[in-house]
Amino acid sequence: MEETNEKVNYSEVEEEKKEKKKEKKLSKEEKKINELEEKYAALNEKYLYALAEMKDLHKTYEKENAISVKYVTYDLMEELLPIIDVFSLVLESPNVPSEVSAYFKGFELVFNQFKDLMSRHEVSEIVCKVGDKFDHNLHNGVEKVETLNEEENEQICEILQKGYKIGDKVLRPVSVKVYSFKKEEKIEQENLEAKSENSEDKGE
């Protein structure tokens, strides 16, 4: 009976040993799996970081390239403006000599090609008319013209040269004359001072 018990106990011990070995083996495999998962996570993080860097570099390159192209276009369009001015002056002139009028069709054709080129590069004329309020962002005030009408103060009284913009950026502002309000008393005072100075000069 005792022998039977000993055998049973021995087999139980063996079973326990086997279970422990299995557990150890499993724990080793689990450890390896955990290590591999950690390595994979680290490598994946590095890959995602490198991918984000590549995307940022690509965006930066595209942005810089677009800016370079825009500046080249800006300079080119700016150089074309004097030519556009000449064509506008000729084609919009009311008094055209007969010897020149024969070339009008050719002028119009070339001018339309220029306008088409400018349109493709988002170049447009700055809309401006007499009576508009002066805007230093769009207009270049060349001369001030005195006015007694306060409502006309800072209003455009004459357009001297057309202005253009490329997209939202001003390529060339509109050259204008601007009204400047002066009170009648101030003008009279200035006139008196001017007369006084003239009298003194004559007396000398």
Buried (B, 14 or more C-beta within 10 A) or exposed (E): EEEEEEEEEEEEEEEEEEEEEEEEEEEEEEEEEEEEEEEEEEEEEEEEEEEEEEEEEEEEEEEEEEEEEBEEBBEEBBEBBEEBEEBBEBEEEEEEEEEEEEEEEEBEEEBEEBBEEBEEBBBBBBEBEEEBEBBEEBBBBEEBEEBEEEEBBBBBBEBEBBBBBBEEEBBBBBBBBBBBBBEEEEEEEEEEEEEEEEEEEEEE
